[in-house]
Amino acid sequence: MKKIQILGTGCAKCAKLAENTRAAAESLGLDYEMEKITELNQIIAFGVMTTPALAVDGKVLLTGKVPSAADLEKLLR
């Protein structure tokens, strides 16, 4: 099971990243758990300075962007 984490304070971009990521994971048929991390200290602990950010299994894959679901599918493969 993949652990997908959305890092952000809850802004509109963060919500859109979560929505697109969920769509990509569902499209790929992934077994996953999604967690939203909104606590600033936890976000900084990932080394992230620009939100929204996406981490999978604890590894940050992107920051400061909201890619399309199709682009996210490529990252999640």
N, C-alpha and C positions, 0 to 999 in steps of 0.2 A: 504494500500500500504506500502510495506517495503522500507525503505531507506537504501540502501547498499552503504557503503563508503569504497573505497580502499585508504589506507593511504600509501604514498610512494613518493619518489622524481622522479619517472618516469623511474626507472631502468628496466632491462629485467625481473627480478623477479616480479616487480610490475605489469608489463604488463601481465605476465603469470597468476598472481593471478586474475587480472581483467577478463581475458579470461576464466579461469576455473570457476570463480564465475558466470559469465554471462551464461555459459553453464549449470551450476547447477540450476540456477534460472529458466532458460527456460525449462529445463527438468522437474522441479517441477510445472511448469505453474504458477509461482508466479507473482503477480502484484507488480512490483518493479520499483524503480528509482535508477540508479547507479551514484555515484559521485566520481570523483577522487580528492583526496586532496593531493596536492604536496607542499604546503607552510609549511616549517619546523615548524614555530610557531604554526600553527593549528594542526600539527601532535603531537607536544609536549603537546598541550592543552588536547589531549586525554589521556595523560600519556604514550604514546608509545615512546620507545627508540630504538626499533629494527623494521626496515621495511623489507618487506612489512607487512602491517597489514590490518585486515578486521574488520569493525564495521557495525553492523546492528541496525538501529534505535538508533544510538548514543552509543551503547554498544560495546566495543571492544571484539571480539570473538577469535581472534588469532593474533599473532605477529611473525615475523621472519621466517615464513614458507610459502610454496606454496603447499597446499594439492591438491590432484586430485579433479576433478569435483564430483566424487562419494562421497568423504569424505566431500566436501563442501555441498552437498545435505543434509547430516546428520545434519550439523550445521544450515542450513537454514530452516529446517522443523519446 
